[in-house]
Amino acid sequence: MVSDETRKIWNEKYRDIEEAVSIGKIELNEWEDAFIDSISIDLACEKDISMRQSICLNKIWERAI
């Protein structure tokens, strides 16, 4: 089971990525854009993401910070 702290971190990373995209700090490729859209739905529904999805989220987030 995933902790509330982990869910909070996922949401913060998602928001960081969205902000970086909106100000032009990073540009997402087609796959990354679809992935982030998918993750946003899961997070909004309070669903857990998989370990693999978390790793991909982290890789994109590292470019955004």
SVG drawing of the C-alpha trace seen along z (x, -y; Angstrom):
<svg xmlns="http://www.w3.org/2000/svg" viewBox="-12 -31 28 33">
<polyline fill="none" stroke="black" stroke-width="0.4" points="0.0,0.0 1.2,-3.5 1.5,-6.1 -0.3,-9.4 3.2,-11.1 4.0,-9.3 0.7,-10.4 1.5,-13.9 5.0,-13.8 3.4,-12.4 1.0,-15.3 3.7,-17.9 5.9,-16.5 2.9,-16.5 2.3,-20.2 5.9,-21.0 5.9,-19.5 2.7,-21.2 4.2,-24.6 7.5,-24.0 5.5,-23.2 3.3,-26.2 6.3,-28.6 8.2,-26.9 11.0,-25.5 10.6,-22.0 8.8,-20.6 7.2,-17.2 7.3,-14.8 4.0,-13.2 4.5,-10.2 5.4,-12.2 2.4,-14.5 0.0,-11.5 1.7,-10.0 1.3,-13.1 -2.4,-13.4 -2.9,-9.8 -1.2,-10.3 -3.3,-13.5 -6.5,-11.4 -5.1,-8.7 -4.0,-11.3 -7.3,-13.3 -9.2,-10.0 -6.8,-9.3 -5.6,-6.1 -2.1,-4.8 0.4,-4.7 2.7,-1.8 6.4,-1.7 7.2,-2.0 4.9,-5.1 6.5,-6.6 9.9,-6.2 8.8,-7.8 7.2,-10.7 10.5,-11.2 12.5,-11.2 10.3,-13.9 10.2,-15.9 14.0,-15.9 14.0,-17.8 11.4,-20.2 13.1,-21.3"/>
</svg>
